[in-house]
Amino acid sequence: MTDPIARWKAEHANFSRLLDLMDAQIALFHEGERPDYELMLDVMHYMTHYPDHYHHPHEDLACQVLLEREPAYREAVEDLAGQHARIAASGTRLVQDLNAIVNGALIARAAVETDSAAYTHTLRQHMQQEHELIFPALEQVLEGADWASLDARIDLAADPIFGGSVDQRYVALQQRIAEQVGCECTPVS
């Protein structure tokens, strides 16, 4: 069995690469250039599917066990669950913006920029909080049997970009990640 915290940290590093790519595309606005909206949509499609459907629910389950054992973490765990919900809603809003643009709708640049900045900023802060507070608590409180039980309760789907075999939808995205933000895109185990 792999160490879930190490896996989550590796996934966070991959998510950060994607957020860097989003930030680089939004920076093109300020340079008077046109961002690659299709690329941004691919990033956000991934972010609203893999992290929102596999990564965050697994963290939420682990936090519930933490809360059962250490009630002092109630506020932090409830805040984290709320952040997961806000991140998902923010991601959905950004996907809607990008889908509209890709399909020819006129959307104010400021709206896309605001929605993108809100998403990337919120997710970065969220990951930092997990690294500083939640992950150390989980490492102290949960044991091997706890992790095995959690893994049995959730679908642990392979990451479609960083999981060893790249989903066809994300081949171009994986290449752009490697070119722009320096990623060998090695599998997360």
ABEGO torsion letter per residue (X at the ends): XBBAAAAAAAAAAAAAAAAAAAAAAAAAAAAGBBBBAAAAAAAAAAAAAAAAAAAAAAAAAAAAAAAAABAAAAAAAAAAAAAAAAAAAAAAAAAAAAAAAAAGBBBBAAAAAAAAAAAAAAAAAAAAAAAAAAAAAAAAABBAAAAAAAAAABBBBBBAAAAGBBBAAAAAAAAAAAAAAGBAGBBBX
